[in-house]
C-alpha cells in the first residue's frame, strides 16, 4: 500500500520570510564535543552494567511553524525538511566493557502541542536505512474527528503505510503492521504500538501527563525606531501543559555483553503541521498584558507577574535576551564577538536574580548549546578572581569565563558593554510574539537483558 502523498520538493528558503519559528530547548543530553552537561554520558554499576551514550549532532532545534505541505497549482509541495539528531550508544566506558547483555531505548520527553505535529523515524547512521517506519504521532494518537483515539481492549492493527508520507526514508520497505493498544485522555493514558519481524520485537510507547506549572518561553521581536533589529526577547512563563513521554525500543539497540560494541543512529523529527497556540504568532493584548508592560511590572515588583493572553492565565517569572560581546583568549583580544545570554529571574522570596551564560554553536549551521558562566575575573588574564556579579553594574567591570570543555585556553568575555535592559538606549520596541521555546529531554535508557531475551 502506498503512502497518502507523493510530492516533489521545492526550496524551503523561499518560504522562511513568511514563517514563524518554534524552538526547542533540549535538556538532559550530552553533546559529544561539550562536557558541561553530565546526564547523557554515564556509567552505572548495577549488576556490573557499563554503558554510555553521546548526542553527536542536532541539525537544528528550531522548527518553522507552518504546515508541511503547501498547495501550489493544484499540487502538494513540501515546504521544509526534517531535523536530524545523531546519537551513539555503547556498552563500554573508561576501558571497561559490560559483562552483561544490554537493551537500550530512546526516551523523548516533550510537550503534547509540539509532539502532536511531529513524525518520528529512526535510521542507521548514514540516514538511509530505516530502523523503524515513520510514525506520524497525530495519526497514531487521534481519530479523524480530532479526538483521542481509543483502541480496542484486545488491540488493533495499523499499517504504517497508511500514515501520510513526510519524506519517509524507508519507502515501502520500511513499513510495518503494528499492534496498537490503549489510548490517551486529557493529560493521562498510554498508547503502546509494537511489531515483530525477523530481528525481534520493536516497541513504540507514548504516555501523557498534565503539569499545572510547566515552564516555557515566548519570544518577541525587538526593533528600534530606526528600524534596527535586535535579538529576540523572551518572557519566561509557567502554565498548564500536557507532556508526552515517547519511548522507542528496537532490536538494533541490543548490545551483547563481554563484547565491545557501539552503534550510531539518526532520529528524524519532521514538523508536519502548524501549532495552533495563542502564545505566539499574534500580538499580545495591549495595556497591562503587553510584553513591555509585563517587563515593567517584573522590574517594579521584583516578583512574578500574572498575565492573561488569548483567554488563558499564566505566570511570567523572568526574561532573557542575547548580546554580542568581545572576548579574550590567552589574555589576547580576539577578532569578532561571541554571544552572551542575559537572564533575569524573579521570585517572591529572593526578588530579582541575574545570570549569564555563553551561547556556543555546535557546528556551522547546526544547533546551539548554552554554557554557564560561573567564574569571573578582574582582568582578561584570569589571575584576579572576582565574586559573581549581583548587579549589571558589577558585571560591567568584569570578565566572565566560559566553562566549555574545561579547555586549557579558556575564553574570557569582556562584560564592559553588557546590559540587562532589553529596551536600552536604542529604545527597542517589543513587537509581536514570534517563537515559543519548550523544555524537553532526550535520553537513552539501558536495561539488562535476560538470557531469554526479556529485561530485568
N, C-alpha and C positions, 0 to 999 in steps of 0.2 A: 504493500500500500504506500502511495506517495504522500509526502507532506502536503499541508494545505496550500503553501505558496512556494513557487519557484520564481525568483525575481532576479533582475540584474541590479548591480550596484552603481551608484553614482558618487562622485567625490563628496565627502561629508563637509569639507571646508566651505562649500557653497552655502551651507545652512547655519554655520555657527553664529553668524551675526544675528540670527533670529531666535536663538535658543537660550534657555536659562540653564543653569548648572546645578546639579545636586551632588554635593561632595560627601565622601565617606571618610571618617577618621578610623583607621584600622588600629586597634589597640590589642595588646596581648600577643604580638607577633615579634619575632626576631628577624631582622634582615641580615643577610649573610655578611655584608660589608660594614655593619654597625653593631656595636656591642653594648650600647647603653641599655637596651631592653634585655630582660632576662627570662621571660616566661616561655620563649619559644625554643630554647636550647638547653635541655636539662638532662640530668642523669638521676634516676631514682632507684635505690636499692631495695626493691621489694621482690623477694624470691629471686634475687640476682638479675632483675630486669635492668638492662642497659639500653638506652635509646637516645636519639637526638633528632631534631629537625630544624631546618632553616627555611625562611622565606627569601628566595633569591632575587625576585623581581616582581614588582607590581606595575604594570604598564601605565595605569592611571587610577586615581582614586576619585575622579570627577566624571559624572555621567550627565550628558546633556538631557534636560528634562523635556523630551518630546517623544512622540510615537515613533517606533522603529520604522514603520512603513509610511510612505507618503505617496498619495495618488497623483501621478502626473501623466497627462494624455492617456487616461484610462489604464495606466499601468501602475502596479505596485512597485515602488523602488525603495531600497534600503538607504536610510539616512545616516547610519552610524555603525560602528564596529564594536566588537566585544572587548571588554577589559580582560587582560590575562594575568594570572598570578602563578608564578613558578615556585614550587617548593620541593625539597628533598627530605626523605625520611631515611633513617639509618639505625642499625642495631649495634653501633659502636660509638665509643666516646673515650677520649684520653687513653687510647691504647687498649681499652677493654672491649670485648665482644660479648653480647648477650648469650648466655648458655642455654636460654630457653627460647622457644618459638614465640614470635610477637605478631599480633594483628593490629595494624594501625587504622585509624579512621580520621576523616577530616570533619571538624566541627566549626560551623559558621553561625555566629550569633548576630542578628541584625533586626532592625525594626520592620514590622509587617508591611507598613506602607511602602517601603522600598523593596522588600523581598517579593511582594506581590507583582512587581514589574519585571522580575528577573527570570532569565533562563540560564540554567547551570549545566555545564558539561565538563567532565574530566577527561584529559587525554594523556598520552605519553609525552615525554619531554620534548619531542620535536613538534608537538602540537598537531600532528596529522592523524595519528591513530587513536580512535576513541576508546577510552576505558569504560565510559558509561554513555548511554544515549543522552541526548539533550533533554533535560527536564524543564518544562515550562511551568513554573510554580502556580501561576494563576489558573492554568487549565487542569492542574492536578488537585488544587485545593478548593476551587469554586465551580458551581454549576453554571449553566447558560444564563440564568436569571441574576447572577451576581451574588447569590447566597453561598454559604459554606457547603461544600459537597459532603454528604454523609454516606459512607459506603456501607453496604450490607454487612450484617454480623459475620457472615462466613467469608467476607472478602469479595472483591470484584476484580476482573481483569481489565487492564488498559494497555492498548498497543501504542507505544510511544510514537509510532509513525503517524498517529492521528493528531499529534501536537503540531502547532504552527511551526514552520521552519524559520528559525532566526540564525541563518548561516550555520546550520548543523554541520559539524566537522566529520561526522560519521557516515552521512548518507544512509541509504537503506541497510548497509552492512552493520551499522551501529544500533539499529532499532531492536527493541526487546518488548516482549509481552510481560507486563508486571502484574503481580498480585497485590492489590491495594486494600487496606482495611482502615477503619477509624474515621475520624472527621474532626474538624476544628469548630469551635464556638467563639464567643466573644472573649478573647483572652484565655482560652482554655482548649484542651484537647490535643490529640496526636494523630497524625496520618503516617502509616507505615507502608512503604512500597518495596517489593522485592522481586527479584527474578533469578532463576537458576540456569546456568549454562555449563559448558564443559569444564570451566575453571572453578566453579563453586557458586555460592550464593552471594549476591550483592544486595545491600540494604540501603534504603534512602528514607530517612525519617525526618518529619517536621513536627515540632511541638510548639505550642503557643502559650504565652504568659503575659498578663497585664501588669503594668507598673504605673503607679499613680504619680511618681516623681522622677520620670526618666529625663536624663539630660540630653539636650540637643542645642544647636546654634543656628541662628538665622543671619545670613549675610546681606548687607545693604551696600549699594553703590555709593561712592563718595566722589563728588565733583566740585571743583572750585567755581566761583562766579566767573572766572576767566576761561572755564571750560577744561581745566586740567583734571585728569582723573587720578585718584589715589587708590591704594589697596582697599580691598573690601573690609567693611566694618561689621563685626559680628556681635550680636547680643547673645549671651548665654542664657538659655531658657530651661525650665523644668516643667513638665506637664505629663498628663496621662498618655501612655503609648503602649501598644502591644508589640512584643518582640517574639521572633521565631528563633528556635534553635534547630539548625539543619545539620544532620549527621549523614555522612557518606562513607560507607564501608564496602570495599571491593576486594576480591581475591588478590588482585595485583599488589595490594598493600601488605601482603603477608611476607614476613621476614623470618627465615629459618634460623634457628639457634646454632651456636658454635660455628657459624659461617659468616664471615664479613660480608655484609650486604647493605646496599643503599639503592634507593630508587627515586627518580625525579618525575614529577607530574606537572601538568599545567591545568589550572582551573580557569575556565572561561565563564565570565559573567556578562551576559548580554542584557542591556536595558531594553525592554520590549515595548513599553508604553509610558505615557506621561503620568507622573504622580499628581493626583488631584489633592492639593493641600493649600489651605488659605495662608500658610506661613510664608510662602514665597511666591514671587511672580506677580504680586499685586502691591499696591501702595497701602501701607498700614493706615489705620484710622488717624485722622488729624487730631489736634489737641493733645490731651494728656497721654494718649496711647501712641503718639507718633514716636519713631525712634529717637529723635532729638529730645523730645520731652522725657522719654524713659531714661536716656542718658543723664539728663539734668537732674531727674529725681534720684537716680542712683548716687550721684555725687553730692547732692544736698543732704540726703538722709543717711548715707553710708550704710545702707541696708537694702535687702532685696525689695523689688517692686512688683506688685500685682498688676497684670496687664490683660486687657480684653482685645482680641483681634479675631476677625472672621467669626464672631459669635462664640469664641472659646476663651476660657480664662486660664492663665498660666502665670508662672513666676519668672522674672528676669533677675539673675543674681550676679551679673558681671558682663564684661565685654572684652574684646581683643581686636587688634589690628596689627599690621606689619609695617616695618620701616626698613630702609636701606641705610646701613652704617658702614663706615670704613673699618678696616681690620688690619692687624699686625700678625706676622709670623716670624718667629726667631727675633723678635724685637724690631723688625723692619716693616715699615708701612707697605702694604700690598696694593697693587693696582685694582681698581674697581671697588665694589661694595659687597656686603653679604647681608642676608635678610635676618632681622630680629623680630620676634613676635613680642608685643607688649600686651600683657594680660592683667586685668584688674578684677578681683572678685570681692563680693560684699556679703557679710553675714551679720545677723543681729548681735552676735556675741563679740566679734572682733572688728567690726567695721570694714574698712577698705584694706585690701592686701594686694600688693604689687608683685608681679612675677615676670621674668624674662626667659625666653628660650630662643635657640638658634634653629632656623629652618634650613635643612640641607636637602638637596636633590640627589636621589639615589643614582640616577644617570640621566644623561641628556634626554629630555622628552618624557622621562618617567615620573613616578610619583615622588612625594616628599616625605621626609621623616623629621620629627621635631625632637631636639635635644634640650634638656635643661641647661641653664647657665648658673650653676651653684657657686662658682668661685669668682671672686672679684679682687682686683689689684689696683694699686695707686699708679702703676705705670705699665707700659706695654711689655717690659722685660719680665714681669711676673715675679719680681723679687721683693715686693712690698704688699703683702696680703691686706685686704680690707674687708670689713664687715659687709654682708649683703645689704644693699640699699633698701631702706624702708620707704623712701620717697623718691620722686622723679628727680628732685634737685640733688639728692645724694648720688643718684646713679650717674648724673651728668659729669661727675668728676672722676669716674672710674673706668676700668677696663674689665670686661667680662670674658671668662674663658669657656670655650665650648668643650663639652665632655666627649665629643665624638671620638670613639675608638681608643681613648686614652693615649693618643699618639705622642711621640717624643717631641714633636714640633707643633705644639697646640696653637690654635687660633685664638687670639685675644682681640676682642671687639671694642673699639672706642665708642663709649656711650655719650660723648660730648654733645651730640645733636639729638639725643633721644627725647621723646615727649610722650605723655600719657593722654594727650588731648587730641581726639580724632577730628575735631573741628579746626584747631590751630590757627596760625596767622593767615593761612590761605583762606580761612573761612569756608571750609568744605561744607557742602550741603549733603546731608544724608538722604538719599533718594529711596527708590522702591527696593523691595527685597528681591534678591537675585539667586541666593544659594541657601541650601539647608544642609547642615553638617550633622551627622549622627555618630555616636559612639558605637563601634562594632567590635567584635572579637573574632579572630580566626586562629584556631589551634589544631594541632594534631594530637590525638589521644592514642595511647598504646595499652593493649591488654595482653596477658599471657595466653597463648593458645594451648589447649589441652591436647592430649595425644589423639583424641577423637575428632579434633578439628573445631571444637567449640571454644568458648572463652571462660576464664575463671576470674 
